[in-house]
Amino acid sequence: MSSRTGALAGSLASLYEQDYALWLDTTCQLLTAGRLAEVDIANLLEELTDMGRSEKRALTSSLIVVLMHLLKYAYQPGQRSNSWRFTLKEHRRRLQELLTTSPSLTPYFDQIFADCYQEARDLTATETGVGLENFPVESPFTQEQVRDRKYLPQ
């Protein structure tokens, strides 16, 4: 690596800390131009890793919200509202979008489903004041029902 290239990489690393948007633009320009030796690899790798984690966090969050609202819908029929139906529809849309744009997240969805249900169960009990023991220990909803934008428990 030349001293000029090393200095540029160092300045890009400091740019990352000072002006993230400019760092992104500069990195894209360097990649497009094929000037790979000048790219701030360390921060680029960190960003790519964070993007993957962010997608998983979004999937987890939407799954928990859907499960919470399905539980509320099933176990508090007198409280059902358009707001609950909207939240279900919106978070199912988010799940569908994530799984459509990143099908490789489907095994992750399968892997976290049971844990997300436990989290949703706990949060729903806290939010509603309905005792935790009133919600099934295992999800009464299948993964298909959770993803089905038209499914509502009776």
N, C-alpha and C positions, 0 to 999 in steps of 0.2 A: 504494500500500500504506500503510495507516495505521501509526502508530508502534507501536500495540498489536500489530498483525499482525506487523510486523517484529520486535518483541521476542519474540513467541511463536515465530516461526520460528527466531530465534537461540537461544531456550531449548531448542527441540526439537533443534537441531543439537548443543548441549552435552549434552542428554539421550542422544543417540545414542552419545556417547563414555562416558557415565557408567552408563547402564542400558539396554542394547540391548533387552531384553524389554519394558520399559516404553515405550521409543521405538516399538517395533513396535505395541504395543497402542494407543498414542496416535495413531499414524499411521493405523491401521485405523479408529479411531473418527472421526477427522477426515474421512477419505475417505468413510466410510459416511454421515456427516452432510452431505456435500457442501461441506465447508469447505476447499475446495482451496487457497485463498490462504494458509491457515495451515500447510499441509503443508511439511515439510522436503524440498523437491524434490531438492536436490543429493544428499543421502544416500539418498533413495528411488531415484533413478536409479542410484546406485552399487550399491545392493542388487539391483535388477532386472538390471543388467548382470552382476553376480557370479553371480546365479542361472543365467543362461544359460551362463556359463563353467563353473559347477559341473556342470551337466548334461553338457556336452561332456567334461569331465574324467572323470566317472563312466563315460561311454560308452567313452572311450579306455582307461581302466583295465580295465574288464571285458573289452573286446575283446582286450587284450594277454594277460590271464590265460587266456581261452579258447584263444587261439592257442598259448600256451606249453604248456598241458595237452594240446592235440591233438598238438603236436609230441612231447611226452614219450610220449604214448600210442602214437603211430605208430612212434617210433624207439627206444623202450625197452620192447618188448612183455613182457619178463621182469619188469619192475618195476610193471606195471599194478596199480592198487589201487582199492578202493572210495573212498578219499580223493580220488584223481584224478577218478573219475567224479562224486563229490559236488561237487567244485570246478567241474567242467565244467557240471553241472546248475545249480548256484547262479548262476554268472556268466552263463550263457545266460538264466536267468530274469531277471537284472538287465538284460541287454541287451533282452530282450523287453519288460520293463516300461518301460524308457526309451523305446523306439521306439513302444510303444503309446500311452503318455501324451503323447509329443511326436513325432508322426510327421514333423515338419519336421526331425528329426535324421537321418532316413534318408539324405539326400544327404551329410551330414557323415560318417556311417558309411562310405559309399562312398568318400568323399574320403580318409579316414584309413586305410583298410584296408591298403594296401600298406606304409605307414610303420609301422603297428602290427605287421604281420607281421615287418618287419625288427627292430623292438625286441624282439619275442617271440623271434625266432630268436637274437638276441644274448644275451638273458637266459637262455634255455633252455640254450644252450651253456655259459654260465658256471655255471648251477646244476647241470647234470648232469655236467660235465666232458667231454661229447661235443664233439668239435671242431666249430667253426662250419661248416667245409667239408662236414660230414656232413649238414647240413640244406639243403634246396633254397633257392636264392636267391629264387625266387618261391614264393608260398604254394601248397602242394599241396592246400589246402582252398579250396573256393569260399565265397563269402559265405553262400550258402544252407546249406552244410554247417556252417559256424560257428554259424549261428543255429538249426539244427535240433537240438532238445533230445535227439533219439534217435540222432543220428549219432555213430558212433565209428569211427576208422580201423581197418582190419584189420591 
